[in-house]
Amino acid sequence: MLKEELEELFGAMPQIVKDKLQPVMDNLLERAADLDEHGLKDPDHYEEEREDIMKEVHKVKYLNDQWQIMSSKKNN
């Protein structure tokens, strides 16, 4: 569920961003896999952990967006 969403999101990012942020993305994917596996047992914990993971995902997305902005300015 969450892991699949993150894999799709991270897979769409440019290779240079992946290269720089791979350890962070791997950690988030591992946390998402654990959450998918064990989260249904405790719905409150699931929501809290999902929020924490998504906060980190938003940081990765922000860095990706910033790289794309800088790249587009460089190409123009």
HUWOPE-V366281 format. One record per run of one state. SS is the DSSP state (helix for helix, strand for strand, loop for the rest). FROM is the first residue (numbers start at 0). TO is the last residue. If there is no record, write none. Layout:
SS_FROM_TO + SS_FROM_TO
This chain:
loop_0_0 + helix_1_10 + loop_11_13 + helix_14_40 + loop_41_41 + helix_42_74 + loop_75_75
